[in-house]
Amino acid sequence: MEVVAAFSRRPTRKIRVGDVEVGGDAPISVQSMTVTKTADVEGTLAQIYALAAAGADIVRCTCNEAAAAEGLAAIVPRSPVPIVADIHNQYRMALAALEAGVQCLRLNPGNIRRAEHIKTVARECRDRGVPIRIGVNGGSLHPDLYAKYGGKVTPEAMVESAMQEMEYFAAVDFDLVKISVKASSVPLMVEAYRRLSEVTDHPLHLGVTEAGPPPVGVVKSTAGIAALLADGIGDTIRYSLTADPVEEARMGRALLESMGLRERKTVDLIACPSCGRAEVDVFGIAQQALEAFGEEEIPLQVAVMGCVVNGPGEARDADLGIAAGRGRGHLFVKGVNVAVVPEDEMVDSLVSWARFIVAEGAEAALAKADTARARREAERDRSSLLLSQGSDVNETGSKVNLVRRAAGA
């Protein structure tokens, strides 16, 4: 099911990170970072490939020592996505990473402080056509800015840090820049990006730094990133989670797809929250379905519904769905009943029909089905459930009467 974005994006410059465009009218990209030692070439490449499969468009690797830079020289030519070298404190590591062939650098203004070192790196990037992300971090702001703003991190301090770095770059005629102003506080991060968007047209990299482990880390990241995307602010994003980085890529991709900012790549699984009418373990089947689809490229909305009474109607807009009833699963395509399968085959049938729809189309799926029989079987199970459970399975009517009595009505 195609989703149309309701958010207009703020105009920005466009740069290229390898073959990935960032900014302008380019799709908002997803980033993540490896947690392996970069000197471990095979281990790092395995993680990069896993991140790419989960939806990452760009991957960052640390370059904190000579062995890491040497590792990058072997990683970059074999990577399926552009590589950003993460540089802290040692500007010579930035120069080494450029020699290794990385497609972008990330510099933290709070860590590399000498103007001549910053300009040296910028000149080298200018001559090679390699962009730099100015990565301002609330946790490592320059001491002078802490002092200027009362010994605390403020949105103004973070924006000023980024603008100071831009001045060093401008002095050597370098402007292939994207910027982030991350903080672990969602309100601080959101306000910093809003202020930054008012003073620059360079592309912005969004993220809540040190968001923590799921589920709270996911909530914090989503709250901050989605608020800005809804304002039209942001050109590339990263979920910074205390978790397997593959989860970062999955969450980032899922957010963009759910907001209509990227084309769907994998299944959008929707499921009812369950109720007293449910004939199956909706939670368990939904989880089984998620695992069965995995990262397979099936760009469909798939519904898992607990009962055949309300399920098909509630999920009629889904590309494909299944609803349980009397030990059977009732499959429907675009709201039309197409098949009845045993309960223990529900997930396998969903996957099989989804693959067919992707390969042949929904119309072909409807054409091959005995829709009349499937509809009759669904209606039979629906009628049977209504007869045994009644039309008010959650006893809403009785509760309303009790409420009226209590209220003296």
Secondary structure, 3 states (H helix, E strand, C coil): CCCCCCCCCCCCCEEEECCEEEECCCCCEEEEECCCCCCCHHHHHHHHHHHHHCCCCEEEEECCCHHHHHHHHHHHHHCCCCEEEEECCCHHHHHHHHHHCCCEEEECCCCCCCHHHHHHHHHHHHHHCCCEEEEEEHHHCCHHHHHHCCCCCCHHHHHHHHHHHHHHHHHCCCCCEEEEEECCCHHHHHHHHHHHHHHCCCCEEECCCCCECCCHHHHHHHHHHHHHHHCCCCCEEECCECCCHHHHHHHHHHHHHHCCCCCCCCCEEEECCCCCCCCCCHHHHHHHHHHHHCCCCCCCEEEEECCCCCHHHHCCCCCEEEEEECCEEEEEECCEEEEEEEHHHHHHHHHHHHHHHHHHCHHHHHHHCCHHHHHHHHHHHHHHHHHHHCCCCCCHHHHHHHHHHHCCC
